[in-house]
């Protein structure tokens, strides 16, 4: 078994689980990690933006075959919305 992360078509939630060796399209779900995964992507984008020191400019990250994500640094202290 291999640990895997997938998005379900039915609920559009991100799950972590183990793939079935005989049928890699099947996953034994261990838990819903949607909120944690989205937070991790934001943290990655924030840290990458800070590392590149882009002075409040957006940061784009391309994923071949999927598209591009853009991070815009917060304007002031409006982080609680």
N, C-alpha and C positions, 0 to 999 in steps of 0.2 A: 504494500500500500504506500502511496505517495501523498504527502500533505499538499493540498491545493486550495486556491481561493477562486471562487466563481460567483457570477451574478445569475440569479434565477430569473427565468423569463416570466414565471407566474407572478412573483411578488416584486421583482426588480430590487431585491435585497442582496447584499454581499454575504456569502457564507464561506466559512472555512470548514474543510472536511478532508476526507481521504478518498482518493479515486480507487475504483475497482480495477484491479490489474487485468481482469478478463474483459472488462468493458470500460475503457477510459472515459466514456461519456457519462458514466454514472458516478455520483459522489455521495458518500455517506456523510451527511451534514453533522457537524459537531456544534456549530453555533453561528448565530447572526452577528457579523462584525461590521455591519454597514457604517454605523456612527464612528467606530474606531478607525476604519479604513479611510473614510473621508477626512477625519481629523489628521490622520497620518499624512495624507496627500497635502493638506494645507500646511502642515508643519514642514514637510519637505520643500514646498514651494517658498515658504517664508525664509527658511534657512538658505536655500539656493539663491534667493534674491539678495539676502544680506551678504552672502559670500561674494557675489558678483558686484556688490556695492553700486547698484544701478540708480541711486538717487531718485527714488519714488517713481521710477519708470516701470512699466509692466514687464513681466517675465513670461515668456512663452516656452513651453516644453512640448516638443513633437513626439508622437508615438506612431511609428510607421504603420500604416493600414488602419489607424484609429482616428487620428486627427491631432488637434493641438489644444492644450490647456493654457489659460492665461491667468496669471496672478497679478492683481493690482494691490499695492500696499494700502493699508487703511488710511483714510484721511483723518488725521488727528487721533482722538481717543475713542472713536466710534467702534469699538470692538465688541460691545455687549449686545448688538442687535442680532 
